[in-house]
Amino acid sequence: MSREIPDELCALLTESQPRIYGFIFKRVVDHDLAKEILQETNLVICRKSDEFQVGTNFIAWAFRIAHFQILSFRQKANSGIQLSDQAVEMLEVNEEQSDDAFVNRLKALKGCLSSLSEENQVLIMKRYSGTFSVQDYAREMGKRENAVSKALHKIRASLASCIRTKMMDIA
């Protein structure tokens, strides 16, 4: 019997694959094994999809599932994982702190983006959506490529400064 996976969960799982893989790879230090554990983690996430509550921290939930999959592979004699339980625990504490910092930086970025002018927001979104090059934007707006590149440089510097300020406010 097949189970319908909610669209929100599919989107979260898809966009989180690199982070989940990184979480696993840090602990097993073997690309093939990390891919295998990632596949098992994805299967468990799909099987347990009805347990996930949209709006909660998906990445923390996925990391927890990955953690248990890693433990399962560690128990297998030929898993090849060499890290001690204590080392894994230290990595997890560091990962949680990194995840909090990432979430805080993302919130700061969103706030900083909203403070940009509408024209600058459009430029940033088009440039970093992965579909528009500097040349494309310059052509569309009737501007020189050099002028667009300089504008992007100034916007990035402004965003970096804004993020630093917001991060200091959080700390």
Secondary structure, 3 states (H helix, E strand, C coil): CCCCCCHHHHHHHHHHHHHHHHHHHHHHCCHHHHHHHHHHHHHHHHHCHHHCCCCCCHHHHHHHHHHHHHHHHHHCCCCCCCCCHHHHHHHHHHHHHHHHHHHHHHHHHHHHHHCCCHHHHHHHHHHHCCCCCHHHHHHHHCCCHHHHHHHHHHHHHHHHHHHHHHHHHHC
